[in-house]
Amino acid sequence: MAVQQNKKSPSRRGMHRAHDHLSPPAVAIEPTTGENHLRHHVSPTGFYRGKKVVRTKGE
């Protein structure tokens, strides 16, 4: 089992964790309806890249 040779100070520990934060999810705007949705996912109204691909309940 690996054992550290020197204690890592709180400052160095913080530097190690500096890039572990979460980034916001990638959001796209649907060109036909103007809705926001996750990239590579169908919008809530059933559009994907400007085309109707899923029938919604109201149809």
C-alpha positions in Angstrom: 0.0 0.0 0.0 1.3 3.5 -0.9 2.3 5.7 2.0 2.8 9.5 1.6 6.3 10.8 2.4 5.2 14.3 3.6 2.0 15.7 4.8 0.1 17.7 2.3 -0.8 21.2 3.7 -4.4 22.5 3.5 -3.3 25.0 0.9 -1.8 22.3 -1.4 -4.9 20.1 -0.8 -7.1 23.0 -1.9 -5.0 23.4 -5.1 -5.3 19.7 -5.8 -9.2 20.0 -5.6 -9.4 23.3 -7.5 -10.7 21.8 -10.7 -13.2 19.3 -9.2 -16.2 21.7 -9.4 -19.2 20.9 -11.6 -19.9 22.9 -14.7 -23.4 23.8 -15.7 -25.1 21.5 -18.2 -24.8 22.3 -21.9 -28.1 23.9 -23.0 -29.3 24.4 -26.6 -32.0 26.6 -27.9 -34.5 25.0 -30.3 -34.7 27.1 -33.5 -38.4 26.5 -34.2 -39.9 27.0 -30.7 -37.1 28.9 -28.9 -37.1 26.5 -26.0 -34.1 25.6 -23.9 -33.2 21.9 -23.7 -30.2 19.7 -23.0 -27.9 19.3 -26.0 -28.5 16.1 -28.0 -31.9 15.6 -26.3 -35.4 16.2 -27.6 -37.1 19.4 -26.4 -40.2 19.1 -24.2 -42.5 19.8 -27.2 -41.0 17.0 -29.3 -38.7 18.9 -31.6 -35.0 18.0 -32.3 -32.8 20.2 -34.5 -35.9 22.0 -36.0 -37.9 18.9 -36.9 -40.9 17.3 -35.0 -39.7 13.8 -34.0 -42.0 12.9 -31.1 -45.7 13.1 -30.8 -46.8 14.9 -27.5 -49.9 14.2 -25.5 -51.9 17.1 -27.0 -51.6 15.7 -30.6 
